[in-house]
Amino acid sequence: MRPSVVEMSTATTWPTAVDDIDLSDLAFWERPLAERDAAFATLRAERPIAFFPEPELEGIERGPGFYAIARHADVAEMSIRPDVFSSAKGATSIPDMPEPLLEYYGSMINLDNPRHARLRRIVQAAFTPKRLQQLFDDVARLARSVVADAAEKDEFDFVTEVSSPFPLIVICDMMGIPPSERDFVLHQTNVILSGGDPEFIPEGTDPIGAFIQAGMDMSALMTTIGEQRSAEPADDLTSALINTEVDGEKLTFAELASFFILLAAAGNETTRTATSHGVHLLHRFPDQKRAWLDDREVVTTTAVEEIVRYASPVIFMRRTVTRDVEVGGHEFREGDKVSLQYNSANRDETVFADPHAFDVRRDPNPHLGFGARGPHFCLGAHLARRELAVIFNELFEQLPDLAVTGEPDHLRSSFINGIKHLPVAANRR
């Protein structure tokens, strides 16, 4: 029997009748997490492949609608069949991206083979064993420094002081981005992943224009640095990427820029979101914090996986059906859009015992927090796991009595399960 686990209640005022659930309505994504979990439980039980209209977005033609895939088994099957469930047709967002957006956001997540495989081979070749070890050493050093800076304060915003700067600095240092550009990169990535949240895209601002401008600005920065490293290589990943050749092919500057946007946005946001949720979860479930602290060497590995499962930082990815096919008892037609709901799959009762319980010793834990197995499984999963392990180790060492002092301020987004702000107190002994 597993150790005692405090379980999140799914009792909710949300109308759980399946016909009352609308994933295209932004109001749904503004509801508390427990209420959304209850709605997805209803979908898994009654309508695991559910059709929804597309949201109306200014500047984008409204599409024909999409199917939300709520069950773990169906998400996993679609993920290993990229020939049928394509990432390259239209984009991985629900609406088809306008061409100007695709120019900057057309990295690996929006490609199928052979282009996807080519880019992935070149990127993987740049990560030599020596570079990986150096990166892991840098992660530990930066985690220690970021937590030490925060520990000097009695009260602070955990997101802005720890979970946001830590992965951002890791990525910027890894790519050779000057420290003077860190705030610029953070601002652009916040815009890119804002989901239109007014804190990052003020009311009255054209969101599509803001996304395009952020992509242009990030692309310009990386193109400039890429050109410099092409002429004069340095000891950073940009130099390795732009000068690595696989089967006679190298990255173009445009491909380098798109990869950097993906890395800076997805790589930063995933770790930031998981870290923020992890601190809040350990506050809510103190028995789980004690279990981790009592056996850190053993529990850290399973605790990191459980944080990623529970947080599900990336809520979904879209795929487009390339030919008529049957999955999960449903007949899909060519051109159908499907939304792989990782958050719902990570609460699937047929896969996870007590799925709403936060259990740092959960094992096995076949979560889809880094995507499902297949060609699009997160390339940075290993780095993200390392970042989470070392940041929590530093928090336990330097701020063992860290306490959450207020409710988290959640990002208004259907794509990223983000926390914008989380007030904490050091509570030094």
KARA-V826367 format. One record per residue. N is the residue number from 1. SS is DSSP state (h for helix, s for strand, l for the rest). PHI is phi in whole degrees, 0 to 359 (none if undefined). PSI is psi as a letter, one per 30 degrees, with the letter a starting at -180 (NA if undefined). Layout:
n=N ss=SS phi=PHI psi=PSI
n=N ss=SS phi=PHI psi=PSI
This chain:
n=1 ss=l phi=none psi=k
n=2 ss=l phi=286 psi=l
n=3 ss=l phi=298 psi=l
n=4 ss=l phi=305 psi=k
n=5 ss=l phi=231 psi=k
n=6 ss=l phi=281 psi=k
n=7 ss=s phi=259 psi=k
n=8 ss=l phi=290 psi=k
n=9 ss=l phi=285 psi=k
n=10 ss=l phi=256 psi=g
n=11 ss=l phi=298 psi=k
n=12 ss=l phi=204 psi=l
n=13 ss=l phi=271 psi=f
n=14 ss=l phi=295 psi=k
n=15 ss=l phi=292 psi=j
n=16 ss=l phi=271 psi=g
n=17 ss=l phi=299 psi=k
n=18 ss=h phi=301 psi=e
n=19 ss=h phi=287 psi=f
n=20 ss=h phi=269 psi=f
n=21 ss=l phi=267 psi=k
n=22 ss=l phi=223 psi=j
n=23 ss=l phi=288 psi=f
n=24 ss=l phi=274 psi=f
n=25 ss=l phi=268 psi=k
n=26 ss=h phi=302 psi=f
n=27 ss=h phi=299 psi=e
n=28 ss=h phi=299 psi=e
n=29 ss=h phi=280 psi=f
n=30 ss=l phi=265 psi=f
n=31 ss=l phi=286 psi=l
n=32 ss=l phi=303 psi=l
n=33 ss=h phi=303 psi=e
n=34 ss=h phi=297 psi=e
n=35 ss=h phi=289 psi=e
n=36 ss=h phi=295 psi=e
n=37 ss=h phi=300 psi=e
n=38 ss=h phi=296 psi=e
n=39 ss=h phi=295 psi=e
n=40 ss=h phi=292 psi=e
n=41 ss=h phi=298 psi=e
n=42 ss=h phi=296 psi=e
n=43 ss=h phi=298 psi=e
n=44 ss=h phi=300 psi=e
n=45 ss=h phi=280 psi=e
n=46 ss=h phi=246 psi=f
n=47 ss=l phi=210 psi=i
n=48 ss=l phi=292 psi=f
n=49 ss=s phi=238 psi=j
n=50 ss=s phi=248 psi=k
n=51 ss=s phi=266 psi=k
n=52 ss=s phi=224 psi=k
n=53 ss=l phi=291 psi=l
n=54 ss=l phi=278 psi=k
n=55 ss=l phi=293 psi=l
n=56 ss=l phi=275 psi=k
n=57 ss=s phi=236 psi=k
n=58 ss=l phi=298 psi=k
n=59 ss=l phi=88 psi=f
n=60 ss=s phi=232 psi=k
n=61 ss=l phi=296 psi=k
n=62 ss=l phi=290 psi=k
n=63 ss=l phi=274 psi=a
n=64 ss=l phi=279 psi=f
n=65 ss=l phi=113 psi=l
n=66 ss=s phi=211 psi=l
n=67 ss=s phi=258 psi=k
n=68 ss=s phi=271 psi=k
n=69 ss=s phi=259 psi=j
n=70 ss=l phi=262 psi=f
n=71 ss=l phi=267 psi=k
n=72 ss=h phi=304 psi=e
n=73 ss=h phi=298 psi=e
n=74 ss=h phi=289 psi=e
n=75 ss=h phi=299 psi=e
n=76 ss=h phi=297 psi=e
n=77 ss=h phi=294 psi=e
n=78 ss=h phi=296 psi=e
n=79 ss=h phi=290 psi=f
n=80 ss=l phi=265 psi=g
n=81 ss=l phi=235 psi=i
n=82 ss=l phi=295 psi=f
n=83 ss=l phi=291 psi=f
n=84 ss=l phi=258 psi=e
n=85 ss=s phi=246 psi=j
n=86 ss=s phi=274 psi=k
n=87 ss=l phi=266 psi=f
n=88 ss=l phi=264 psi=f
n=89 ss=l phi=268 psi=j
n=90 ss=l phi=96 psi=e
n=91 ss=l phi=133 psi=l
n=92 ss=l phi=262 psi=f
n=93 ss=l phi=274 psi=l
n=94 ss=l phi=297 psi=e
n=95 ss=l phi=287 psi=k
n=96 ss=l phi=292 psi=k
n=97 ss=l phi=288 psi=k
n=98 ss=l phi=297 psi=l
n=99 ss=h phi=306 psi=e
n=100 ss=h phi=300 psi=e
n=101 ss=h phi=289 psi=e
n=102 ss=h phi=299 psi=f
n=103 ss=h phi=300 psi=e
n=104 ss=h phi=259 psi=f
n=105 ss=h phi=250 psi=g
n=106 ss=l phi=270 psi=h
n=107 ss=l phi=277 psi=a
n=108 ss=h phi=302 psi=e
n=109 ss=h phi=291 psi=f
n=110 ss=h phi=254 psi=g
n=111 ss=l phi=231 psi=l
n=112 ss=l phi=248 psi=l
n=113 ss=l phi=294 psi=k
n=114 ss=l phi=274 psi=f
n=115 ss=h phi=295 psi=e
n=116 ss=h phi=298 psi=e
n=117 ss=h phi=297 psi=e
n=118 ss=h phi=299 psi=e
n=119 ss=h phi=297 psi=e
n=120 ss=h phi=295 psi=e
n=121 ss=h phi=297 psi=e
n=122 ss=h phi=294 psi=e
n=123 ss=h phi=296 psi=e
n=124 ss=h phi=296 psi=e
n=125 ss=h phi=294 psi=f
n=126 ss=h phi=287 psi=f
n=127 ss=l phi=272 psi=i
n=128 ss=l phi=289 psi=l
n=129 ss=h phi=305 psi=e
n=130 ss=h phi=296 psi=e
n=131 ss=h phi=292 psi=e
n=132 ss=h phi=297 psi=e
n=133 ss=h phi=296 psi=e
n=134 ss=h phi=298 psi=e
n=135 ss=h phi=297 psi=e
n=136 ss=h phi=295 psi=e
n=137 ss=h phi=295 psi=e
n=138 ss=h phi=295 psi=e
n=139 ss=h phi=300 psi=e
n=140 ss=h phi=296 psi=e
n=141 ss=h phi=295 psi=e
n=142 ss=h phi=291 psi=e
n=143 ss=h phi=299 psi=e
n=144 ss=h phi=299 psi=e
n=145 ss=h phi=291 psi=e
n=146 ss=h phi=296 psi=e
n=147 ss=h phi=293 psi=e
n=148 ss=h phi=299 psi=e
n=149 ss=h phi=297 psi=e
n=150 ss=h phi=293 psi=e
n=151 ss=h phi=294 psi=f
n=152 ss=l phi=285 psi=f
n=153 ss=l phi=259 psi=k
n=154 ss=l phi=282 psi=e
n=155 ss=s phi=226 psi=k
n=156 ss=s phi=197 psi=l
n=157 ss=s phi=273 psi=j
n=158 ss=h phi=299 psi=e
n=159 ss=h phi=294 psi=e
n=160 ss=h phi=286 psi=f
n=161 ss=h phi=265 psi=f
n=162 ss=h phi=232 psi=d
n=163 ss=h phi=290 psi=f
n=164 ss=h phi=276 psi=e
n=165 ss=h phi=292 psi=e
n=166 ss=h phi=301 psi=e
n=167 ss=h phi=293 psi=f
n=168 ss=h phi=296 psi=e
n=169 ss=h phi=295 psi=e
n=170 ss=h phi=304 psi=e
n=171 ss=h phi=292 psi=e
n=172 ss=h phi=297 psi=e
n=173 ss=h phi=296 psi=e
n=174 ss=h phi=299 psi=e
n=175 ss=h phi=271 psi=f
n=176 ss=l phi=79 psi=g
n=177 ss=l phi=280 psi=k
n=178 ss=l phi=300 psi=k
n=179 ss=h phi=306 psi=e
n=180 ss=h phi=295 psi=f
n=181 ss=h phi=260 psi=g
n=182 ss=h phi=297 psi=e
n=183 ss=h phi=297 psi=e
n=184 ss=h phi=298 psi=e
n=185 ss=h phi=297 psi=e
n=186 ss=h phi=300 psi=e
n=187 ss=h phi=298 psi=e
n=188 ss=h phi=295 psi=e
n=189 ss=h phi=292 psi=e
n=190 ss=h phi=297 psi=e
n=191 ss=h phi=294 psi=e
n=192 ss=h phi=299 psi=e
n=193 ss=l phi=255 psi=g
n=194 ss=l phi=287 psi=f
n=195 ss=l phi=64 psi=g
n=196 ss=l phi=86 psi=g
n=197 ss=l phi=306 psi=k
n=198 ss=l phi=295 psi=f
n=199 ss=l phi=294 psi=f
n=200 ss=l phi=252 psi=f
n=201 ss=l phi=233 psi=j
n=202 ss=l phi=303 psi=l
n=203 ss=l phi=306 psi=k
n=204 ss=l phi=95 psi=f
n=205 ss=l phi=273 psi=k
n=206 ss=l phi=289 psi=j
n=207 ss=h phi=296 psi=e
n=208 ss=h phi=294 psi=e
n=209 ss=h phi=298 psi=e
n=210 ss=h phi=294 psi=e
n=211 ss=h phi=297 psi=e
n=212 ss=h phi=297 psi=e
n=213 ss=h phi=296 psi=e
n=214 ss=h phi=298 psi=e
n=215 ss=h phi=296 psi=e
n=216 ss=h phi=298 psi=e
n=217 ss=h phi=293 psi=e
n=218 ss=h phi=294 psi=e
n=219 ss=h phi=296 psi=e
n=220 ss=h phi=297 psi=e
n=221 ss=h phi=298 psi=e
n=222 ss=h phi=289 psi=e
n=223 ss=h phi=297 psi=e
n=224 ss=h phi=298 psi=e
n=225 ss=h phi=292 psi=e
n=226 ss=h phi=299 psi=e
n=227 ss=h phi=297 psi=e
n=228 ss=h phi=296 psi=e
n=229 ss=h phi=286 psi=f
n=230 ss=h phi=293 psi=e
n=231 ss=h phi=279 psi=e
n=232 ss=l phi=224 psi=i
n=233 ss=l phi=300 psi=k
n=234 ss=l phi=235 psi=a
n=235 ss=l phi=269 psi=i
n=236 ss=l phi=212 psi=l
n=237 ss=h phi=291 psi=e
n=238 ss=h phi=301 psi=e
n=239 ss=h phi=298 psi=e
n=240 ss=h phi=295 psi=e
n=241 ss=h phi=294 psi=e
n=242 ss=h phi=284 psi=f
n=243 ss=h phi=251 psi=f
n=244 ss=l phi=279 psi=k
n=245 ss=l phi=238 psi=k
n=246 ss=s phi=233 psi=k
n=247 ss=l phi=54 psi=h
n=248 ss=l phi=78 psi=g
n=249 ss=s phi=241 psi=k
n=250 ss=l phi=232 psi=l
n=251 ss=l phi=291 psi=k
n=252 ss=l phi=280 psi=l
n=253 ss=h phi=297 psi=e
n=254 ss=h phi=295 psi=e
n=255 ss=h phi=292 psi=e
n=256 ss=h phi=299 psi=e
n=257 ss=h phi=297 psi=e
n=258 ss=h phi=296 psi=e
n=259 ss=h phi=295 psi=e
n=260 ss=h phi=297 psi=e
n=261 ss=h phi=299 psi=e
n=262 ss=h phi=298 psi=e
n=263 ss=h phi=295 psi=e
n=264 ss=h phi=292 psi=e
n=265 ss=h phi=277 psi=d
n=266 ss=h phi=291 psi=e
n=267 ss=h phi=294 psi=e
n=268 ss=h phi=290 psi=e
n=269 ss=h phi=293 psi=e
n=270 ss=h phi=299 psi=e
n=271 ss=h phi=292 psi=e
n=272 ss=h phi=301 psi=e
n=273 ss=h phi=294 psi=e
n=274 ss=h phi=296 psi=e
n=275 ss=h phi=297 psi=e
n=276 ss=h phi=297 psi=e
n=277 ss=h phi=297 psi=e
n=278 ss=h phi=301 psi=e
n=279 ss=h phi=297 psi=e
n=280 ss=h phi=294 psi=e
n=281 ss=h phi=294 psi=e
n=282 ss=h phi=294 psi=f
n=283 ss=h phi=290 psi=e
n=284 ss=h phi=288 psi=e
n=285 ss=l phi=239 psi=i
n=286 ss=h phi=297 psi=f
n=287 ss=h phi=296 psi=e
n=288 ss=h phi=287 psi=e
n=289 ss=h phi=296 psi=e
n=290 ss=h phi=296 psi=e
n=291 ss=h phi=299 psi=e
n=292 ss=h phi=289 psi=e
n=293 ss=h phi=297 psi=e
n=294 ss=h phi=289 psi=f
n=295 ss=l phi=209 psi=h
n=296 ss=h phi=299 psi=e
n=297 ss=h phi=299 psi=e
n=298 ss=h phi=272 psi=e
n=299 ss=h phi=279 psi=f
n=300 ss=h phi=306 psi=e
n=301 ss=h phi=299 psi=e
n=302 ss=h phi=288 psi=e
n=303 ss=h phi=295 psi=e
n=304 ss=h phi=300 psi=e
n=305 ss=h phi=297 psi=e
n=306 ss=h phi=290 psi=e
n=307 ss=h phi=299 psi=e
n=308 ss=h phi=296 psi=e
n=309 ss=h phi=299 psi=e
n=310 ss=h phi=292 psi=e
n=311 ss=h phi=285 psi=e
n=312 ss=l phi=41 psi=i
n=313 ss=l phi=305 psi=e
n=314 ss=s phi=266 psi=j
n=315 ss=l phi=286 psi=e
n=316 ss=s phi=205 psi=l
n=317 ss=s phi=223 psi=k
n=318 ss=s phi=268 psi=k
n=319 ss=s phi=230 psi=l
n=320 ss=s phi=238 psi=k
n=321 ss=s phi=286 psi=k
n=322 ss=l phi=264 psi=f
n=323 ss=l phi=202 psi=l
n=324 ss=l phi=301 psi=k
n=325 ss=s phi=202 psi=l
n=326 ss=s phi=249 psi=k
n=327 ss=s phi=219 psi=k
n=328 ss=l phi=61 psi=g
n=329 ss=l phi=81 psi=g
n=330 ss=s phi=245 psi=k
n=331 ss=s phi=267 psi=j
n=332 ss=s phi=270 psi=k
n=333 ss=l phi=248 psi=l
n=334 ss=l phi=306 psi=k
n=335 ss=l phi=96 psi=f
n=336 ss=l phi=298 psi=k
n=337 ss=s phi=262 psi=k
n=338 ss=s phi=234 psi=k
n=339 ss=s phi=250 psi=j
n=340 ss=s phi=281 psi=j
n=341 ss=s phi=273 psi=i
n=342 ss=h phi=298 psi=e
n=343 ss=h phi=298 psi=e
n=344 ss=h phi=289 psi=e
n=345 ss=h phi=302 psi=e
n=346 ss=l phi=282 psi=f
n=347 ss=l phi=243 psi=g
n=348 ss=l phi=294 psi=j
n=349 ss=l phi=294 psi=f
n=350 ss=l phi=278 psi=f
n=351 ss=l phi=246 psi=e
n=352 ss=l phi=245 psi=k
n=353 ss=l phi=292 psi=k
n=354 ss=l phi=47 psi=i
n=355 ss=l phi=297 psi=f
n=356 ss=l phi=268 psi=g
n=357 ss=s phi=270 psi=k
n=358 ss=l phi=263 psi=j
n=359 ss=l phi=231 psi=j
n=360 ss=l phi=292 psi=f
n=361 ss=l phi=257 psi=g
n=362 ss=l phi=302 psi=k
n=363 ss=l phi=198 psi=k
n=364 ss=l phi=283 psi=l
n=365 ss=l phi=215 psi=i
n=366 ss=l phi=279 psi=h
n=367 ss=l phi=289 psi=l
n=368 ss=l phi=245 psi=h
n=369 ss=l phi=293 psi=f
n=370 ss=l phi=255 psi=g
n=371 ss=l phi=87 psi=l
n=372 ss=l phi=270 psi=l
n=373 ss=l phi=301 psi=k
n=374 ss=l phi=144 psi=a
n=375 ss=l phi=296 psi=f
n=376 ss=l phi=256 psi=g
n=377 ss=l phi=302 psi=k
n=378 ss=l phi=308 psi=k
n=379 ss=l phi=295 psi=f
n=380 ss=l phi=261 psi=g
n=381 ss=h phi=301 psi=e
n=382 ss=h phi=297 psi=e
n=383 ss=h phi=294 psi=e
n=384 ss=h phi=299 psi=e
n=385 ss=h phi=298 psi=e
n=386 ss=h phi=296 psi=e
n=387 ss=h phi=300 psi=e
n=388 ss=h phi=295 psi=e
n=389 ss=h phi=298 psi=e
n=390 ss=h phi=284 psi=e
n=391 ss=h phi=291 psi=e
n=392 ss=h phi=288 psi=e
n=393 ss=h phi=300 psi=e
n=394 ss=h phi=292 psi=e
n=395 ss=h phi=297 psi=e
n=396 ss=h phi=293 psi=e
n=397 ss=h phi=285 psi=e
n=398 ss=h phi=263 psi=f
n=399 ss=l phi=226 psi=i
n=400 ss=l phi=295 psi=f
n=401 ss=l phi=254 psi=g
n=402 ss=l phi=308 psi=k
n=403 ss=s phi=232 psi=k
n=404 ss=s phi=281 psi=k
n=405 ss=l phi=250 psi=g
n=406 ss=l phi=199 psi=l
n=407 ss=l phi=285 psi=k
n=408 ss=l phi=292 psi=k
n=409 ss=s phi=261 psi=j
n=410 ss=s phi=275 psi=k
n=411 ss=l phi=293 psi=k
n=412 ss=l phi=275 psi=i
n=413 ss=l phi=206 psi=k
n=414 ss=l phi=266 psi=f
n=415 ss=l phi=250 psi=e
n=416 ss=s phi=243 psi=k
n=417 ss=l phi=275 psi=i
n=418 ss=l phi=273 psi=l
n=419 ss=s phi=242 psi=k
n=420 ss=s phi=276 psi=e
n=421 ss=s phi=214 psi=k
n=422 ss=l phi=211 psi=j
n=423 ss=s phi=287 psi=k
n=424 ss=s phi=221 psi=l
n=425 ss=s phi=230 psi=k
n=426 ss=l phi=291 psi=e
n=427 ss=l phi=49 psi=h
n=428 ss=l phi=294 psi=k
n=429 ss=l phi=283 psi=NA
